[in-house]
Amino acid sequence: MKNPRLAGRYAKSLLDLAIEQNQVDAVCTDMKWLHSICKSNPDFVAVLRSPIIKPTAKEKIIESISKERVSKLTTAFIQLLVRKAREINLPEIVTAYIDQFNKLRNIYKVKITTAEPMTDEIRETIMANVRAAVKTGQTFEIETQVRSELIGGFLLETEGTLVDASILRDLKDIQKQFMNNDYLHRIR
Protein backbone atom coordinates (compact mmCIF):
# COMPACT_ATOMS: atom_id res chain seq x y z
CA MET A 1 0.00 0.00 0.00
CA LYS A 2 2.37 2.70 -1.14
CA ASN A 3 0.89 6.14 -0.79
CA PRO A 4 3.60 8.79 -1.27
CA ARG A 5 1.24 11.73 -0.80
CA LEU A 6 0.00 10.44 2.56
CA ALA A 7 3.56 9.59 3.65
CA GLY A 8 4.75 13.07 2.68
CA ARG A 9 1.96 14.74 4.64
CA TYR A 10 2.58 12.74 7.81
CA ALA A 11 6.34 13.25 7.48
CA LYS A 12 5.86 17.01 7.02
CA SER A 13 3.62 17.17 10.08
CA LEU A 14 6.19 15.31 12.15
CA LEU A 15 9.00 17.51 10.84
CA ASP A 16 7.04 20.68 11.65
CA LEU A 17 6.34 19.42 15.16
CA ALA A 18 9.98 18.42 15.62
CA ILE A 19 11.09 21.91 14.51
CA GLU A 20 8.61 23.46 16.93
CA GLN A 21 9.92 21.32 19.80
CA ASN A 22 13.57 21.67 18.69
CA GLN A 23 13.97 17.90 18.25
CA VAL A 24 14.65 17.66 14.51
CA ASP A 25 17.96 15.82 14.84
CA ALA A 26 16.68 13.43 17.53
CA VAL A 27 13.64 12.50 15.45
CA CYS A 28 15.82 12.07 12.36
CA THR A 29 18.06 9.68 14.29
CA ASP A 30 14.93 7.73 15.29
CA MET A 31 13.70 7.67 11.70
CA LYS A 32 17.06 6.42 10.41
CA TRP A 33 16.98 3.68 13.04
CA LEU A 34 13.42 2.72 12.04
CA HIS A 35 14.46 2.80 8.37
CA SER A 36 17.26 0.34 9.08
CA ILE A 37 14.80 -1.92 10.94
CA CYS A 38 12.32 -1.83 8.05
CA LYS A 39 15.05 -2.41 5.48
CA SER A 40 16.76 -5.29 7.29
CA ASN A 41 13.66 -7.05 8.61
CA PRO A 42 10.90 -7.75 6.08
CA ASP A 43 8.93 -9.64 8.75
CA PHE A 44 8.50 -6.41 10.73
CA VAL A 45 7.08 -4.68 7.64
CA ALA A 46 4.81 -7.69 7.01
CA VAL A 47 3.47 -7.41 10.56
CA LEU A 48 2.77 -3.69 10.05
CA ARG A 49 0.89 -4.37 6.83
CA SER A 50 -0.99 -7.44 7.98
CA PRO A 51 -4.78 -6.93 8.10
CA ILE A 52 -5.10 -9.95 10.39
CA ILE A 53 -3.02 -8.61 13.29
CA LYS A 54 -5.00 -6.24 15.50
CA PRO A 55 -3.80 -2.65 15.94
CA THR A 56 -3.29 -3.15 19.68
CA ALA A 57 -0.98 -6.11 18.99
CA LYS A 58 0.92 -4.06 16.39
CA GLU A 59 1.30 -1.24 18.90
CA LYS A 60 2.73 -3.65 21.49
CA ILE A 61 5.15 -5.11 18.92
CA ILE A 62 6.35 -1.66 17.87
CA GLU A 63 6.65 -0.59 21.50
CA SER A 64 8.68 -3.67 22.41
CA ILE A 65 11.09 -3.00 19.54
CA SER A 66 11.41 0.74 20.06
CA LYS A 67 11.16 0.92 23.85
CA GLU A 68 13.79 3.35 25.18
CA ARG A 69 15.36 3.51 21.69
CA VAL A 70 13.35 6.41 20.29
CA SER A 71 12.35 9.81 21.63
CA LYS A 72 8.99 10.55 23.26
CA LEU A 73 7.92 12.54 20.21
CA THR A 74 8.60 9.61 17.88
CA THR A 75 6.80 7.23 20.25
CA ALA A 76 3.76 9.51 20.36
CA PHE A 77 3.82 9.80 16.57
CA ILE A 78 3.88 6.02 16.11
CA GLN A 79 1.00 5.66 18.57
CA LEU A 80 -0.94 8.23 16.53
CA LEU A 81 -0.29 6.23 13.36
CA VAL A 82 -1.62 3.08 15.00
CA ARG A 83 -4.75 4.88 16.29
CA LYS A 84 -5.41 6.26 12.78
CA ALA A 85 -4.74 2.81 11.21
CA ARG A 86 -1.80 4.24 9.24
CA GLU A 87 0.91 1.98 10.65
CA ILE A 88 0.97 0.17 7.30
CA ASN A 89 2.53 3.34 5.87
CA LEU A 90 5.28 3.61 8.50
CA PRO A 91 8.15 2.55 6.16
CA GLU A 92 7.13 5.16 3.57
CA ILE A 93 6.62 7.85 6.23
CA VAL A 94 10.07 7.14 7.65
CA THR A 95 11.65 7.48 4.20
CA ALA A 96 9.68 10.66 3.48
CA TYR A 97 10.80 12.19 6.79
CA ILE A 98 14.45 11.45 6.04
CA ASP A 99 14.07 12.99 2.56
CA GLN A 100 12.42 16.12 3.97
CA PHE A 101 15.10 16.38 6.67
CA ASN A 102 17.78 16.17 3.98
CA LYS A 103 16.11 18.97 2.01
CA LEU A 104 15.88 21.07 5.16
CA ARG A 105 19.60 20.61 5.88
CA ASN A 106 20.76 20.75 2.21
CA ILE A 107 22.00 17.18 2.24
CA TYR A 108 22.35 15.38 -1.09
CA LYS A 109 22.20 11.60 -1.14
CA VAL A 110 24.80 10.12 -3.47
CA LYS A 111 24.88 6.40 -4.20
CA ILE A 112 27.97 5.01 -5.92
CA THR A 113 27.88 1.42 -7.16
CA THR A 114 31.10 -0.19 -8.37
CA ALA A 115 32.23 -3.65 -9.46
CA GLU A 116 34.82 -3.80 -6.68
CA PRO A 117 35.20 -1.90 -3.41
CA MET A 118 36.43 1.66 -4.00
CA THR A 119 39.56 3.16 -2.61
CA ASP A 120 39.30 6.45 -0.75
CA GLU A 121 41.20 8.16 -3.57
CA ILE A 122 38.68 7.07 -6.23
CA ARG A 123 35.75 8.03 -3.98
CA GLU A 124 37.20 11.50 -3.47
CA THR A 125 37.82 11.92 -7.22
CA ILE A 126 34.19 11.06 -8.02
CA MET A 127 32.89 13.28 -5.22
CA ALA A 128 35.08 16.19 -6.39
CA ASN A 129 33.33 15.98 -9.77
CA VAL A 130 29.92 15.82 -8.07
CA ARG A 131 30.75 18.85 -5.91
CA ALA A 132 31.84 20.79 -8.99
CA ALA A 133 28.49 20.08 -10.68
CA VAL A 134 26.34 21.11 -7.69
CA LYS A 135 25.79 24.45 -5.98
CA THR A 136 28.14 25.34 -3.17
CA GLY A 137 27.00 24.84 0.39
CA GLN A 138 25.73 21.31 -0.19
CA THR A 139 26.49 18.44 2.16
CA PHE A 140 26.70 14.92 0.81
CA GLU A 141 25.61 11.63 2.31
CA ILE A 142 27.47 8.91 0.44
CA GLU A 143 26.24 5.33 0.13
CA THR A 144 28.41 2.76 -1.61
CA GLN A 145 27.44 -0.58 -3.03
CA VAL A 146 29.36 -3.34 -4.80
CA ARG A 147 27.83 -5.23 -7.76
CA SER A 148 30.30 -7.47 -9.56
CA GLU A 149 28.10 -7.76 -12.68
CA LEU A 150 29.10 -4.19 -13.63
CA ILE A 151 32.52 -5.64 -14.57
CA GLY A 152 34.15 -2.21 -14.20
CA GLY A 153 33.35 1.48 -13.98
CA PHE A 154 30.58 2.82 -11.76
CA LEU A 155 26.96 3.89 -11.40
CA LEU A 156 26.30 7.22 -9.70
CA GLU A 157 22.78 8.05 -8.49
CA THR A 158 21.83 11.38 -6.97
CA GLU A 159 18.49 13.21 -6.70
CA GLY A 160 16.83 11.37 -9.58
CA THR A 161 19.88 11.42 -11.86
CA LEU A 162 21.73 8.27 -12.92
CA VAL A 163 25.19 8.32 -14.48
CA ASP A 164 26.05 4.89 -15.88
CA ALA A 165 29.77 4.69 -16.61
CA SER A 166 29.98 0.91 -16.34
CA ILE A 167 31.58 -1.63 -18.64
CA LEU A 168 28.33 -3.62 -18.54
CA ARG A 169 26.45 -0.73 -20.18
CA ASP A 170 29.16 -0.39 -22.84
CA LEU A 171 28.92 -4.10 -23.63
CA LYS A 172 25.13 -3.90 -23.88
CA ASP A 173 25.44 -0.92 -26.26
CA ILE A 174 27.83 -2.91 -28.47
CA GLN A 175 25.50 -5.91 -28.38
CA LYS A 176 22.59 -3.69 -29.41
CA GLN A 177 24.60 -2.32 -32.35
CA PHE A 178 25.40 -5.85 -33.54
CA MET A 179 21.78 -6.94 -33.13
CA ASN A 180 20.58 -3.94 -35.17
CA ASN A 181 23.24 -4.54 -37.83
CA ASP A 182 24.09 -0.83 -37.84
CA TYR A 183 27.29 -1.42 -39.81
CA LEU A 184 26.01 -3.99 -42.29
CA HIS A 185 25.07 -1.43 -44.96
CA ARG A 186 28.59 0.04 -44.85
CA ILE A 187 30.23 -3.32 -45.69
CA ARG A 188 28.52 -3.65 -49.08
N, C-alpha and C positions, 0 to 999 in steps of 0.2 A: 504494500500500500504506500507507494511513494507519492508524496504530496509536497512538492518543493515550496509552493506558495504558503501552505500552512506552516511548514517547518521554518520558513523565513520569518513569518509573523511572530511565532512563539520565540524564536531566537532573538528577534529585535526587541521584543518585550522584556526578555530576560536581560539582554545587554543594557537596555535603558534603565532597568531597575538596578543592575549592578553598578552602572555609572552613578546613579543617584545615591547608592549606598557606599560608593567608593570601594567596590569589591570586584572590579573588572578582571584583574589579574588572577585573583583567587578562583573566581568562577571559570575563567579560561583554563586554569590548571585542572579543575574538576572535569571540565568538558573534554580536555585532552585525555584524561584518565578514562573517562567513560567511552571515548572514541576507541581507545586501545582495547578496552574490554569487549566492545561490540565487534571490533575487527578481528580479534583473536579467538572469540568464543561464539560461534554461530548458534550454539544451543541457547545462549542467553537471549539473542535476538529472536529465536524461535519461540521462546517462552513469552517474550513481550508481545509478539504478534499472534499468539495462539488465542482463538476465540473460545476455547474450551476452559482455559484456566481463568478463574474468577479474578476480578480486579484486586480484591483484598489479598489474595495469594500472591499476585504479581507484586503488590506493594511490599509485602513481607520479604519476598525474594530480593527485590531491589534494595530494601533497607538492610538486609543481612549482608549484601555485597558491599554496599557503600557506607555502612555504619562507621562513623568516625574517620572516614576517608575523604568526605566532601564537606563543603561549608554548609552552614544552616540555610543560606539562601538557595543553594543548589538542591538541598534536601526538600525544602518547601516547594520548589519549582517542580520537582519530580512527583511529589505528592499531588500537586495541582494537576499535572498531566494524567495521573491515574484517576483522580476524581472526575476529570472531563473525558475519560476514556480515550486519551491521546497517547498513551504509553507506547502504542504500536509505532508511533512516529519518532520515538526518542532517538534512534540512530541518525535520522535525517536532521532533527533539531540540533543535535550535538554538532554535526558537520556544519550546519548553517551558522551556528553560533561562532565556531572557530573561524569560518570564512569572514563573518562580519567583524570579528575581533581583529583579524588580519587587515581588513580594510581600514578600520579605525586607527590602527597603529602603523599603517603603511608597510606591511610585511607582504612580500611576494613569495609565493611557494614556487620552488624550482625543483623539478624531478629530473634527475639525470640517470639514464639507464645505459649501462655499458655491457660488453661481452665478458669482460674480466674486471675485477675490482680496480678502482682508479687510485692512482697515486695522488698525494696532496698537490703536487705540482700541476698535474693535468686538471684537477678540480679547480684550482686557482686560475688557470689559463681560461677555462670555459667560463668561470664566473666573472673574470675580468671583461670578457666579451659581452656577457649579459649586462653587467653594470654599465658598460659603455652605451648599450642600446636603450637603457631605461633612464628615466628622470633621476636626478640626484636626490638624495634624501631617502632612498628606499632601503629597507632592510630585507634580507633574504633568508628564507628558511629552506635549507637544502635537504632533499631526500634522495638517496642513491639506491639503485637497484641493479642487480646483475642478472642478465639473461644471455646465456651462452649462444642461443640461436641467432643472435645479431652478428656473429662471427667477428666483427670488429666495428670500430666507430662508436657512435652514441646516438641516443634519443634524448632530446631536451624538451620538457613540457613545462610551460609556465603560462598561467592566466589564459587558458584556452588556445594557446599557440603550441604547435608541435614542430620541432625541427628534427628531421630524420636524416642523420648523416651516418647511416649504418651501411655496412657491406651487404647485409641481407637485402636492403632496399635496392642497392645498385644491381645485385644479381637478379632480382625480380624485374627490374627495368630492362635488363639485357634479355631475359627470358621473354618478356612481352614483345620486344623488338623482333626476336626470332620467330615468335608465334605469329606475328602480324606480317612477317616477310617484308619488312620495310625496305630492305636492300635488294630484294630480288629483281626489281625492275631496273636497277642500275647495272646488274651483271650482264644483261642481254645487250 
